[in-house]
Amino acid sequence: MLSAALADGIQIAGRHGDEPIALDETFAPLVSTGKGAALPMERTPALDGVDFVTIGDRRDPIASGGLLGTVRHLLVGPARTLNHRFGDATAIAAPWHNASPTETIEADFAIVGGGIAGLSAAAAASAAGKSAVLVERTDTLGGITRYFGGIDGEASPDETITELLAGLEGKTPVTVLLRAEAFAIAGTTLRVHQVVVDGDRPTSRVVAIVARHIVIATGAMERLPVFPGNRTPGIAGALAAYMRAERYGVWPGRRALFTTPQSFAYRLALHAADAGVAVQRIVDSRLAPLSRFVDFAKAMGITLASALAPSHAEPLERNKPGLRVSFSVNMDEISHDASAIETDQLIAAGAWQPDIMLWLRAGGAAAWDETNGWLAPRGSVATLSLAGSAAGLRTNAAALASGKAAILTQLGKSAPRVVDHVIEEAFETPDAHTSVAPFRPHAKGNTYLDRGASLITRRSAETSRHGISGIAVRPVQLSLGDIAAAVDIGSMAARDAGSVAAERCALAGEITDTGWRVHPPAPATAEVPAPPVWLTGRFGDKPQVWAIASADARNFGPGCLVFTNSETSDPLKAIGIIYAAPLPGTHGGIAIMAGTPDNASLFVRDAGTAVASRLTGQLKLKS
């Protein structure tokens, strides 16, 4: 549905305040057929004879239909917008996050991500005779490896994918779920939302995959360059633009500008030029970059510029296609703009961020990697493995080896060594970090930190007393891109990025009131071990012992602190601590508390993550 809308000339999801916001893969309203549940536009197939309507508040009720809509169409041209209104507190909600699974699948391995790392893991499991479920968000397997192409001495991406797909039919065929998004993880249970076609209509289901081991091979995301107007309709990421063209044949406009901190966007520009698109210029934020793709672009006669980055973008005319883009020297505090260039589309490539959202939701830790300029996974989680770009690997060879190693290691077998050999700097200039335009308080157009639904602007992050981590009024989770951009612009200390990401990015569903706000009666016969002696006096003279249940069904280890809200992490402000395992048949833990809290809703700090929890009853100690 998303590609169909873009192909029809719709480039605007709606307005945030008075600013039009581009419709894209990470920011699209939900859709419905009118007879079923809400569906994600970017994963729902367009089917003949099926009418869809987008879900959300309308900004302009006459813009799309009726007699007045027809008059408007004649006066100002076809509507390029879905006409939704997005406020600071608006989220593009995913209602399935709170839905109960309708089906349970048991397997030895659950593998998330159908790129070459995930396919390698699935093929290894199949060859070993183990059952595996492969979960892929899009409608095709192979991931984004075709965007990067191949290098000398390696098989081409198409050859690699063909071989891996054949491996899915090994001793035990792999179960493949397409158009399926893994959104929650607790222990070794993965919750997945899948869009399926039932007869002649799309519908959805929530599946629980219970596996012995989970491999996260979710790849990497392309970040949004930071400059005013960076979500103006007509701006697309390089990877998104490639996938639209390669999978669906969608490329808006006849002219295109390219801006990039990495060499692979040159390859996309070459493909666009071959297809008849007028590539007006490739602007690189690096100084005199070296790459085979740069040489190819020069040979094609494409105009190149280096050490420049976008400083501003704005629409050419209200409700009309096209935009105007300015560039400035890619150095801090330099704000002089070069002459603005008019174009149909700006391909704004960004730096990469490993997609570790599921890793964080599973309780994994993260830390800022200064060398690469991204949030990197840290530590380990039992029964969980990372593979490919999600683990920070860059090359196809390393991705293939890591997927296979994740399976063989879990089976106790010898695994291939994972070596990430990148091309030497003498032949390929390394990627630069995401470009950041100098801050201009009076710039026209918002500067967004990421393309997602959080809609956090640079102004709100810079003026928040506690930086981006202090923006607590938003009911949506932060994205990994939000956190990374906050570090880049200096509104968050790099040392805090991992803990903030674990707390603010790892939400998967809302806590709903099911009647547990009232304290339940204390079990009359429950007996638990006494708290350790070293906790005497820590939580007052008359502490209480409570059973605490976690919202995501996890068990807490001794030492996890209990807080009244998710923002607090100071140990001195804790109101309790987990000191014992939960009672049989329950989950969470047993805590010693400083009296009876005012609200049954609490947060337990587990591996840096604030886990929503609730009190389930006061316990009596052993006599």
Backbone torsions as a table, in degrees:
resi	resn	phi	psi	omega
1	MET	NA	-36.3	-179.3
2	LEU	-65.7	-48.4	-179.3
3	SER	-64.1	-34.4	178.1
4	ALA	-65.5	-41.5	178.4
5	ALA	-64.4	-43.7	179.4
6	LEU	-64.8	-40.1	179.3
7	ALA	-65.5	-25.6	179.3
8	ASP	-85.2	3.7	177.0
9	GLY	93.3	3.2	178.0
10	ILE	-82.8	114.5	-178.2
11	GLN	-115.9	-7.1	-172.8
12	ILE	-116.2	124.8	174.9
13	ALA	-74.8	-35.0	-178.2
14	GLY	163.4	-154.9	-177.8
15	ARG	-124.8	140.3	171.2
16	HIS	-107.9	103.8	-166.9
17	GLY	67.9	-124.1	177.4
18	ASP	-103.7	9.9	-174.5
19	GLU	-103.0	126.2	176.8
20	PRO	-69.7	139.8	-178.1
21	ILE	-115.4	131.0	-177.3
22	ALA	-63.6	140.3	171.5
23	LEU	-81.9	124.7	178.0
24	ASP	-154.0	-171.9	-171.7
25	GLU	-66.0	-24.1	-179.0
26	THR	-107.5	1.4	179.0
27	PHE	-146.7	88.1	180.0
28	ALA	-143.6	137.2	177.9
29	PRO	-63.5	158.0	172.8
30	LEU	-72.0	157.3	178.8
31	VAL	-125.5	160.6	177.8
32	SER	-146.4	151.4	174.5
33	THR	-87.7	-0.8	-178.3
34	GLY	88.8	-11.4	-178.2
35	LYS	-124.9	9.4	-177.9
36	GLY	-149.3	-170.9	-177.9
37	ALA	-74.7	167.6	177.5
38	ALA	-67.1	144.2	-178.2
39	LEU	-127.8	149.9	176.7
40	PRO	-75.4	127.9	-177.0
41	MET	-59.4	-38.4	-174.5
42	GLU	-77.2	-7.8	178.2
43	ARG	-120.8	4.1	-176.7
44	THR	-99.5	124.2	-179.4
45	PRO	-72.2	143.9	174.0
46	ALA	-82.0	120.8	-175.1
47	LEU	-116.6	140.5	178.9
48	ASP	-59.6	134.0	174.7
49	GLY	81.6	2.7	-179.5
50	VAL	-108.3	124.2	177.6
51	ASP	-93.7	137.3	179.3
52	PHE	-119.0	151.3	172.4
53	VAL	-131.2	138.9	177.4
54	THR	-80.1	153.3	-175.4
55	ILE	-107.4	129.3	178.3
56	GLY	148.0	170.7	179.8
57	ASP	-69.7	141.7	176.0
58	ARG	-90.1	139.5	174.4
59	ARG	-89.6	-38.6	-176.3
60	ASP	-131.4	93.8	-172.8
61	PRO	-66.5	-16.2	-179.4
62	ILE	-97.8	2.4	-171.4
63	ALA	-72.7	-23.4	-169.0
64	SER	-116.3	-29.2	-171.3
65	GLY	-136.9	173.5	176.4
66	GLY	74.1	-176.4	-178.5
67	LEU	-63.0	-43.2	-179.6
68	LEU	-65.0	-34.9	176.5
69	GLY	-64.8	-37.2	178.0
70	THR	-65.9	-42.2	177.9
71	VAL	-62.6	-43.8	179.0
72	ARG	-61.0	-40.4	179.4
73	HIS	-59.9	-41.6	-179.2
74	LEU	-70.5	-34.2	-175.5
75	LEU	-80.7	-44.0	-172.9
76	VAL	-117.5	2.2	177.7
77	GLY	95.5	175.9	-177.6
78	PRO	-60.1	142.8	177.3
79	ALA	-67.5	128.9	178.5
80	ARG	-104.3	11.5	-172.8
81	THR	-130.1	152.8	172.1
82	LEU	-87.6	-3.3	168.5
83	ASN	67.7	22.9	179.3
84	HIS	-85.9	159.0	179.3
85	ARG	-114.7	127.5	-179.3
86	PHE	-120.1	120.6	177.2
87	GLY	-100.7	176.3	-179.6
88	ASP	-62.2	-25.4	-178.1
89	ALA	-104.1	19.0	-177.4
90	THR	-95.9	133.4	175.0
91	ALA	-121.1	142.2	170.1
92	ILE	-82.3	92.0	-167.4
93	ALA	-71.7	153.7	174.2
94	ALA	-118.1	93.0	-173.4
95	PRO	-62.4	-23.0	-179.4
96	TRP	-70.0	-13.7	177.7
97	HIS	-60.9	-24.7	-179.0
98	ASN	-107.4	8.2	-177.7
99	ALA	-87.1	149.2	176.6
100	SER	-81.3	144.1	178.6
101	PRO	-61.3	141.2	176.5
102	THR	-98.7	-8.0	-179.2
103	GLU	-152.7	145.7	177.0
104	THR	-122.0	131.2	177.6
105	ILE	-118.0	129.2	177.5
106	GLU	-104.1	137.4	-178.3
107	ALA	-155.1	162.7	174.4
108	ASP	-70.7	-39.3	-177.3
109	PHE	-132.7	137.8	166.7
110	ALA	-112.1	126.4	-175.7
111	ILE	-120.8	121.9	-176.3
112	VAL	-105.0	114.5	179.7
113	GLY	115.7	121.3	-177.4
114	GLY	-103.2	27.4	171.0
115	GLY	-78.1	-167.4	-173.9
116	ILE	-70.5	-28.1	176.0
117	ALA	-68.5	-45.6	178.2
118	GLY	-65.9	-40.7	177.4
119	LEU	-64.0	-38.3	178.1
120	SER	-63.2	-41.7	177.7
121	ALA	-65.0	-43.5	-179.2
122	ALA	-63.9	-41.8	178.9
123	ALA	-64.4	-38.1	178.9
124	ALA	-66.3	-40.5	177.6
125	ALA	-64.8	-42.3	179.5
126	SER	-63.3	-42.4	179.8
127	ALA	-64.5	-29.5	-179.8
128	ALA	-85.0	-0.1	179.0
129	GLY	79.1	20.0	-179.0
130	LYS	-103.0	144.3	178.8
131	SER	-75.2	141.7	-178.3
132	ALA	-146.7	145.7	173.3
133	VAL	-117.4	123.8	-179.2
134	LEU	-104.2	121.4	-176.0
135	VAL	-107.2	119.5	-179.4
136	GLU	-126.3	130.0	-174.1
137	ARG	-70.0	-34.2	-177.4
138	THR	-91.4	-172.3	-179.1
139	ASP	-98.2	8.9	177.8
140	THR	-138.9	157.3	176.3
141	LEU	-99.3	157.1	178.9
142	GLY	121.6	-19.0	175.5
143	GLY	66.9	-145.2	-172.7
144	ILE	-109.3	15.1	-175.2
145	THR	-63.2	-28.1	178.5
146	ARG	-65.7	-27.8	177.8
147	TYR	-61.7	-37.3	-176.3
148	PHE	-85.8	-22.9	-178.0
149	GLY	75.4	-170.6	-179.8
150	GLY	-114.7	173.0	176.0
151	ILE	-123.4	163.2	-178.8
152	ASP	-57.7	137.7	177.6
153	GLY	91.2	-8.8	178.0
154	GLU	-112.4	155.7	173.1
155	ALA	-65.2	152.5	177.9
156	SER	-67.2	159.0	177.3
157	PRO	-54.9	-41.6	-179.4
158	ASP	-64.1	-41.1	178.3
159	GLU	-64.8	-41.9	179.8
160	THR	-62.9	-45.6	-178.7
161	ILE	-65.3	-42.0	179.3
162	THR	-60.0	-42.7	179.4
163	GLU	-65.6	-41.3	-179.2
164	LEU	-67.8	-39.9	178.8
165	LEU	-62.0	-37.9	177.1
166	ALA	-63.2	-32.3	-179.3
167	GLY	-70.3	-13.0	178.8
168	LEU	-72.4	-12.7	179.5
169	GLU	-105.2	44.6	-179.4
170	GLY	-79.7	-145.3	-178.5
171	LYS	-57.2	-41.1	177.6
172	THR	-125.0	108.5	-178.2
173	PRO	-57.0	146.0	-177.7
174	VAL	-87.6	136.7	173.3
175	THR	-83.5	123.2	-176.2
176	VAL	-110.8	128.1	174.9
177	LEU	-112.5	109.6	177.4
178	LEU	-95.5	162.6	-174.1
179	ARG	51.3	39.5	-174.5
180	ALA	-124.1	130.2	-178.6
181	GLU	-117.2	121.0	174.2
182	ALA	-79.5	120.8	-173.3
183	PHE	-120.1	-12.3	179.8
184	ALA	-147.8	151.0	-178.4
185	ILE	-148.3	129.9	177.9
186	ALA	-139.0	113.6	-174.9
187	GLY	63.8	-119.9	176.6
188	THR	-113.5	24.6	174.8
189	THR	-107.4	124.0	-177.5
190	LEU	-110.4	131.0	175.0
191	ARG	-102.7	132.4	-171.9
192	VAL	-130.7	135.2	172.0
193	HIS	-105.0	127.1	-177.9
194	GLN	-126.0	135.7	172.6
195	VAL	-92.5	124.3	-179.5
196	VAL	-126.3	160.8	177.2
197	VAL	-103.5	116.6	179.8
198	ASP	-108.2	102.6	-174.0
199	GLY	72.2	-114.3	178.8
200	ASP	-114.6	19.1	-178.3
201	ARG	-132.1	144.1	175.1
202	PRO	-79.8	142.9	176.1
203	THR	-144.6	-177.1	-177.6
204	SER	-139.2	163.1	175.9
205	ARG	-147.6	155.2	174.6
206	VAL	-111.5	124.1	-175.8
207	VAL	-115.2	136.8	171.8
208	ALA	-101.5	121.6	177.2
209	ILE	-104.7	115.0	179.2
210	VAL	-100.8	111.7	-174.6
211	ALA	-126.6	161.0	174.8
212	ARG	-79.5	-26.6	-178.1
213	HIS	-150.7	143.6	-179.0
214	ILE	-121.1	131.9	176.2
215	VAL	-109.6	121.8	177.9
216	ILE	-97.9	110.2	-179.7
217	ALA	-128.8	54.3	-172.0
218	THR	-84.4	0.9	173.9
219	GLY	77.2	-152.1	-178.0
220	ALA	-133.0	155.1	179.2
221	MET	-109.2	148.6	177.4
222	GLU	-90.7	126.6	-176.8
223	ARG	-80.3	161.0	-179.9
224	LEU	-92.4	122.9	173.8
225	PRO	-58.1	146.7	-173.1
226	VAL	-99.5	106.4	176.6
227	PHE	-160.7	155.0	-179.5
228	PRO	-59.2	134.0	-179.1
229	GLY	80.0	20.7	-172.8
230	ASN	-75.3	-3.8	172.7
231	ARG	-118.9	26.2	175.0
232	THR	-63.3	135.9	176.0
233	PRO	-54.0	134.4	-174.8
234	GLY	106.8	-7.0	176.1
235	ILE	-102.6	130.8	179.5
236	ALA	-138.3	149.3	172.4
237	GLY	-69.1	154.9	-178.1
238	ALA	-63.8	-42.4	-179.6
239	LEU	-65.9	-43.3	178.4
240	ALA	-62.0	-43.3	-179.8
241	ALA	-62.3	-40.8	179.3
242	TYR	-63.8	-46.6	-177.5
243	MET	-65.0	-38.3	177.8
244	ARG	-60.6	-44.0	-177.5
245	ALA	-73.7	-43.7	-174.0
246	GLU	-71.8	-38.8	-176.2
247	ARG	-92.7	-33.8	-171.4
248	TYR	-124.5	-2.8	178.1
249	GLY	69.6	29.3	-177.0
250	VAL	-106.3	123.5	175.0
251	TRP	-149.7	98.7	-177.3
252	PRO	-66.9	135.4	171.6
253	GLY	84.8	167.9	-179.4
254	ARG	-104.6	-17.8	-179.0
255	ARG	-117.9	150.3	178.4
256	ALA	-149.2	138.0	170.3
257	LEU	-103.8	147.0	177.8
258	PHE	-123.7	134.9	171.3
259	THR	-131.2	137.5	-169.9
260	THR	-155.8	148.9	169.1
261	PRO	-105.7	8.1	-177.3
262	GLN	-143.5	163.6	-168.8
263	SER	-81.6	-20.0	-172.1
264	PHE	-72.1	-21.2	175.9
265	ALA	-64.8	-27.4	175.0
266	TYR	-61.3	-39.7	180.0
267	ARG	-62.9	-41.1	176.5
268	LEU	-63.3	-42.3	179.1
269	ALA	-61.0	-38.5	178.1
270	LEU	-63.7	-42.3	177.1
271	HIS	-62.2	-43.2	-179.5
272	ALA	-62.2	-43.2	178.7
273	ALA	-62.4	-40.7	178.2
274	ASP	-62.4	-29.3	-178.8
275	ALA	-86.0	1.1	176.7
276	GLY	99.3	5.2	177.1
277	VAL	-78.2	136.1	176.9
278	ALA	-80.3	103.6	178.5
279	VAL	-82.0	103.8	-173.6
280	GLN	-71.4	-36.6	-178.7
281	ARG	-172.4	148.1	169.5
282	ILE	-112.9	116.7	-176.9
283	VAL	-107.3	119.3	-175.9
284	ASP	-108.3	132.8	179.6
285	SER	-75.5	-13.2	178.6
286	ARG	-85.8	155.3	179.1
287	LEU	-89.1	119.8	176.9
288	ALA	48.4	61.4	-177.4
289	PRO	-68.9	148.1	176.5
290	LEU	-111.9	132.1	177.7
291	SER	-172.6	151.4	173.9
292	ARG	-63.1	-32.2	179.1
293	PHE	-70.0	-34.7	175.6
294	VAL	-63.0	-43.3	179.0
295	ASP	-62.5	-40.2	179.2
296	PHE	-64.4	-40.1	179.9
297	ALA	-64.7	-40.2	176.1
298	LYS	-61.5	-43.3	-179.3
299	ALA	-64.1	-28.1	178.7
300	MET	-80.3	-7.5	180.0
301	GLY	81.7	17.8	178.7
302	ILE	-77.4	135.6	178.6
303	THR	-70.9	130.4	-178.4
304	LEU	-119.5	151.5	174.0
305	ALA	-144.8	146.1	-179.1
306	SER	-130.1	167.0	-178.8
307	ALA	59.3	28.3	176.6
308	LEU	-126.9	152.4	177.9
309	ALA	-143.4	154.1	179.7
310	PRO	-62.0	136.5	179.7
311	SER	-113.5	-17.2	-178.6
312	HIS	-171.3	144.9	174.2
313	ALA	-142.1	144.0	178.6
314	GLU	-151.9	154.8	178.2
315	PRO	-64.7	148.3	175.8
316	LEU	-66.9	-41.6	-177.5
317	GLU	-156.0	143.1	-178.3
318	ARG	-56.8	130.7	178.4
319	ASN	63.7	16.9	177.0
320	LYS	-117.8	148.3	177.8
321	PRO	-65.6	159.5	175.5
322	GLY	101.9	157.3	179.2
323	LEU	-150.8	165.5	179.9
324	ARG	-118.5	129.0	-173.8
325	VAL	-124.2	133.5	174.6
326	SER	-111.9	152.4	179.7
327	PHE	-127.2	153.9	175.8
328	SER	-139.2	166.4	178.3
329	VAL	-59.1	132.5	-175.4
330	ASN	-79.4	64.4	178.3
331	MET	-139.9	147.1	-179.5
332	ASP	-59.8	142.9	173.1
333	GLU	67.8	5.4	175.3
334	ILE	-100.2	121.3	-171.3
335	SER	-119.9	8.3	-179.8
336	HIS	-71.7	127.3	-179.3
337	ASP	-95.5	143.7	169.4
338	ALA	-78.7	173.8	179.4
339	SER	-59.9	137.9	-179.5
340	ALA	-70.4	148.9	-179.5
341	ILE	-119.0	131.8	176.3
342	GLU	-90.6	138.8	-176.6
343	THR	-152.4	168.5	174.9
344	ASP	-87.9	-31.1	-177.2
345	GLN	-152.1	135.8	172.8
346	LEU	-106.1	117.8	174.6
347	ILE	-91.1	104.7	-174.5
348	ALA	-104.1	90.4	178.2
349	ALA	-71.9	148.7	178.8
350	GLY	-129.6	175.3	174.8
351	ALA	-73.8	173.4	-174.2
352	TRP	-100.6	152.3	174.5
353	GLN	-135.5	116.3	176.1
354	PRO	-54.2	135.8	-179.7
355	ASP	-83.6	92.4	-176.3
356	ILE	-110.2	22.9	-178.1
357	MET	-58.9	-47.7	179.0
358	LEU	-64.3	-35.7	177.5
359	TRP	-59.1	-44.1	178.4
360	LEU	-67.2	-39.5	179.6
361	ARG	-66.5	-23.2	177.3
362	ALA	-86.3	1.9	-179.2
363	GLY	95.5	6.9	178.5
364	GLY	-70.4	155.9	-179.4
365	ALA	-99.1	163.7	178.4
366	ALA	-145.4	158.9	177.7
367	ALA	-151.2	157.0	-179.1
368	TRP	-75.7	128.8	177.4
369	ASP	-100.9	103.6	-174.4
370	GLU	-66.6	-36.0	-178.3
371	THR	-61.9	-46.5	-177.6
372	ASN	-91.7	-13.8	-178.5
373	GLY	68.2	40.4	178.4
374	TRP	-147.3	166.4	173.0
375	LEU	-80.3	123.8	-177.1
376	ALA	-113.7	146.4	176.4
377	PRO	-68.7	148.3	179.2
378	ARG	-135.6	152.0	176.5
379	GLY	74.4	-157.3	-178.3
380	SER	-144.8	158.0	175.1
381	VAL	-130.4	129.7	-177.4
382	ALA	-57.4	138.5	177.5
383	THR	65.8	13.8	-178.5
384	LEU	-124.8	138.7	177.5
385	SER	-131.9	148.2	173.5
386	LEU	-107.6	143.8	180.0
387	ALA	-143.0	153.0	174.8
388	GLY	68.6	-146.0	-176.0
389	SER	-64.0	-27.5	176.9
390	ALA	-61.6	-27.3	177.4
391	ALA	-90.2	2.8	179.4
392	GLY	91.0	9.8	-179.7
393	LEU	-82.6	150.4	-172.3
394	ARG	-113.3	-25.3	-171.2
395	THR	-105.5	155.7	177.6
396	ASN	-61.4	-41.4	-178.6
397	ALA	-60.8	-42.7	179.5
398	ALA	-67.8	-38.9	178.8
399	ALA	-62.9	-44.7	178.9
400	LEU	-61.9	-44.5	-178.9
401	ALA	-66.3	-39.2	-176.9
402	SER	-68.2	-37.1	177.7
403	GLY	-63.3	-44.9	178.5
404	LYS	-66.5	-40.8	-178.9
405	ALA	-63.7	-35.3	-179.3
406	ALA	-60.8	-37.3	-179.7
407	ILE	-76.9	-49.6	-174.6
408	LEU	-65.8	-37.8	178.4
409	THR	-61.5	-43.3	179.2
410	GLN	-65.1	-29.6	179.1
411	LEU	-85.2	0.3	179.5
412	GLY	75.9	23.0	-179.2
413	LYS	-106.7	165.9	178.7
414	SER	-67.9	130.4	-175.9
415	ALA	-113.5	152.2	178.1
416	PRO	-67.1	149.5	176.7
417	ARG	-74.8	134.1	-178.9
418	VAL	-96.2	110.8	-179.4
419	VAL	-122.8	126.7	-176.5
420	ASP	-104.0	82.7	-178.2
421	HIS	-86.0	106.9	176.9
422	VAL	-93.1	159.0	-179.9
423	ILE	-65.8	139.9	-177.0
424	GLU	-62.3	150.3	-177.0
425	GLU	-60.9	-26.9	-180.0
426	ALA	-64.6	-20.8	-178.2
427	PHE	-114.1	-24.1	-177.2
428	GLU	-142.5	110.8	178.9
429	THR	-64.5	130.0	-179.6
430	PRO	-60.6	157.2	176.2
431	ASP	-61.0	143.0	171.3
432	ALA	-88.8	168.3	175.2
433	HIS	-73.5	165.3	179.1
434	THR	-58.7	134.5	-177.8
435	SER	-71.7	144.4	179.3
436	VAL	-129.3	117.8	178.3
437	ALA	-73.5	149.0	176.0
438	PRO	-55.8	141.6	-177.5
439	PHE	-71.4	126.1	178.2
440	ARG	-124.9	106.6	-174.8
441	PRO	-57.4	-28.9	-174.9
442	HIS	-105.1	16.1	-178.9
443	ALA	-65.3	142.6	177.5
444	LYS	-80.6	126.9	-179.3
445	GLY	99.1	137.7	179.1
446	ASN	-71.7	150.1	172.0
447	THR	-106.8	107.0	-177.7
448	TYR	-90.9	149.4	179.9
449	LEU	-83.3	-21.9	-178.1
450	ASP	-158.4	171.4	-178.0
451	ARG	-87.5	-5.1	-171.4
452	GLY	-80.9	-164.7	-171.8
453	ALA	-83.1	-6.9	-177.7
454	SER	-68.5	-29.7	176.6
455	LEU	56.0	36.6	177.8
456	ILE	-83.9	129.5	-179.3
457	THR	-101.1	162.1	177.9
458	ARG	-62.6	-36.9	-179.5
459	ARG	-62.7	-45.5	-178.8
460	SER	-66.6	-34.7	178.9
461	ALA	-71.5	-39.0	-177.7
462	GLU	-71.8	-33.7	-175.5
463	THR	-91.8	-10.7	176.9
464	SER	-66.8	135.2	-174.4
465	ARG	-60.5	-31.5	-179.1
466	HIS	-112.2	22.9	-178.3
467	GLY	70.0	-162.8	-175.8
468	ILE	-63.0	-31.3	-179.4
469	SER	-68.1	-16.6	178.8
470	GLY	-90.8	-1.2	178.5
471	ILE	-81.2	89.5	-173.3
472	ALA	-103.3	-2.2	-176.6
473	VAL	-81.4	-12.9	-177.6
474	ARG	-79.4	132.3	179.2
475	PRO	-86.4	10.2	-179.2
476	VAL	-111.6	156.8	176.1
477	GLN	-72.5	153.9	172.8
478	LEU	-77.0	155.9	175.3
479	SER	-97.4	163.9	175.1
480	LEU	-61.7	-36.0	177.2
481	GLY	-64.0	-37.8	175.9
482	ASP	-57.8	-47.0	-177.5
483	ILE	-64.9	-46.8	-178.6
484	ALA	-62.5	-42.4	179.0
485	ALA	-65.9	-36.5	178.8
486	ALA	-61.6	-37.9	175.7
487	VAL	-66.0	-42.9	-177.7
488	ASP	-62.1	-38.4	-177.4
489	ILE	-88.9	-3.5	175.4
490	GLY	86.7	10.4	178.2
491	SER	-88.0	-1.7	174.7
492	MET	-142.1	136.9	176.3
493	ALA	-71.7	139.2	-178.8
494	ALA	-57.3	-33.9	-178.2
495	ARG	-66.4	-21.3	-178.1
496	ASP	-93.7	-9.5	-171.5
497	ALA	-60.0	-43.1	-177.6
498	GLY	-64.2	-45.2	-178.0
499	SER	-69.9	-38.1	177.7
500	VAL	-65.7	-41.3	178.6
501	ALA	-62.5	-42.6	-179.4
502	ALA	-63.4	-32.5	-177.1
503	GLU	-87.0	-40.2	-170.0
504	ARG	-105.0	-11.6	-179.7
505	CYS	-102.5	-15.9	-166.8
506	ALA	-94.3	13.0	179.6
507	LEU	-72.6	140.9	177.5
508	ALA	-144.2	76.1	-177.2
509	GLY	115.9	157.9	-177.8
510	GLU	-102.0	154.5	175.0
511	ILE	-87.6	122.7	-178.8
512	THR	-109.0	150.9	-179.0
513	ASP	-81.5	109.9	178.3
514	THR	-110.2	19.3	178.9
515	GLY	101.7	2.0	-175.9
516	TRP	-85.5	1.6	178.6
517	ARG	-67.1	-24.8	175.7
518	VAL	-85.1	132.1	-178.3
519	HIS	-60.3	127.4	179.3
520	PRO	-71.9	159.0	179.3
521	PRO	-66.0	147.2	-179.0
522	ALA	-71.6	134.5	176.2
523	PRO	-58.3	135.1	-173.9
524	ALA	-77.2	-29.6	-171.7
525	THR	-117.9	5.4	-176.7
526	ALA	-65.5	133.3	177.4
527	GLU	-122.5	132.1	-178.5
528	VAL	-134.5	158.4	177.3
529	PRO	-67.4	151.9	178.5
530	ALA	-70.4	150.2	176.4
531	PRO	-61.0	152.4	178.7
532	PRO	-61.7	153.6	-175.2
533	VAL	-60.3	-34.3	-174.9
534	TRP	-67.8	-10.8	176.2
535	LEU	-91.1	-0.3	-179.7
536	THR	-59.0	123.1	179.0
537	GLY	84.2	-9.5	-176.3
538	ARG	-65.7	-35.3	-178.6
539	PHE	-120.6	45.2	173.8
540	GLY	93.0	174.8	-177.7
541	ASP	-77.8	-24.4	-177.6
542	LYS	-128.6	65.6	-179.6
543	PRO	-69.8	163.0	177.6
544	GLN	-122.4	154.9	178.1
545	VAL	-109.0	127.6	-176.1
546	TRP	-129.8	148.8	168.2
547	ALA	-88.4	132.1	-178.8
548	ILE	-121.4	131.3	177.3
549	ALA	-108.3	138.2	179.1
550	SER	-88.4	147.0	-178.7
551	ALA	-66.8	-27.7	-177.3
552	ASP	-104.5	18.0	173.9
553	ALA	67.1	20.2	177.4
554	ARG	-86.0	160.8	172.0
555	ASN	-102.8	137.0	-179.3
556	PHE	-93.7	142.8	175.1
557	GLY	-85.4	157.1	177.3
558	PRO	-56.3	137.9	179.5
559	GLY	104.9	-11.9	177.7
560	CYS	-70.4	127.1	-176.3
561	LEU	-86.2	151.3	-178.2
562	VAL	-110.5	132.3	-179.1
563	PHE	-129.1	163.4	-179.8
564	THR	-81.6	-20.2	179.9
565	ASN	-146.8	168.7	-175.0
566	SER	-80.1	-14.7	-175.9
567	GLU	-81.3	-24.9	-173.3
568	THR	-86.0	134.7	176.0
569	SER	-134.2	-2.8	-179.9
570	ASP	-66.8	117.8	-178.5
571	PRO	-54.8	-30.5	-178.8
572	LEU	-70.8	-14.7	179.6
573	LYS	-101.2	7.0	177.8
574	ALA	-68.6	143.6	178.2
575	ILE	-102.7	0.7	178.8
576	GLY	-176.7	176.8	-179.8
577	ILE	-149.6	139.8	174.2
578	ILE	-73.9	130.3	179.8
579	TYR	-129.3	-7.2	-178.4
580	ALA	-148.0	159.7	178.9
581	ALA	-66.5	158.2	-179.3
582	PRO	-67.5	164.1	176.4
583	LEU	-65.7	154.1	180.0
584	PRO	-55.5	135.9	179.3
585	GLY	82.8	2.8	178.5
586	THR	-123.5	177.4	176.9
587	HIS	-134.2	161.7	-176.9
588	GLY	112.5	-113.0	179.5
589	GLY	175.6	178.8	177.8
590	ILE	-111.3	131.4	-173.5
591	ALA	-127.1	150.3	168.5
592	ILE	-97.9	130.3	-171.1
593	MET	-124.8	154.7	176.7
594	ALA	-83.5	71.1	179.4
595	GLY	83.8	-162.5	-178.0
596	THR	-95.1	117.6	178.9
597	PRO	-62.5	156.4	179.1
598	ASP	-70.1	-23.6	-176.5
599	ASN	-137.1	142.6	179.5
600	ALA	-72.5	-13.3	-179.9
601	SER	-84.6	120.7	-177.1
602	LEU	-134.9	176.4	176.2
603	PHE	-134.1	130.8	179.3
604	VAL	-109.5	127.7	179.3
605	ARG	-81.6	114.6	-179.8
606	ASP	-128.8	112.4	-179.8
607	ALA	54.9	39.6	177.6
608	GLY	85.8	-6.4	-178.7
609	THR	-99.9	134.2	174.1
610	ALA	-85.3	105.0	-174.9
611	VAL	-96.0	120.5	177.4
612	ALA	-59.9	132.9	-176.1
613	SER	-144.9	173.5	178.0
614	ARG	-147.2	152.8	175.0
615	LEU	-76.6	135.4	178.7
616	THR	-114.3	-7.2	176.4
617	GLY	159.5	145.4	175.2
618	GLN	-81.0	139.4	-173.4
619	LEU	-112.0	151.6	175.4
620	LYS	-98.3	141.1	179.4
621	LEU	-78.3	161.3	173.5
622	LYS	-62.1	141.4	178.4
623	SER	-78.2	NA	NA
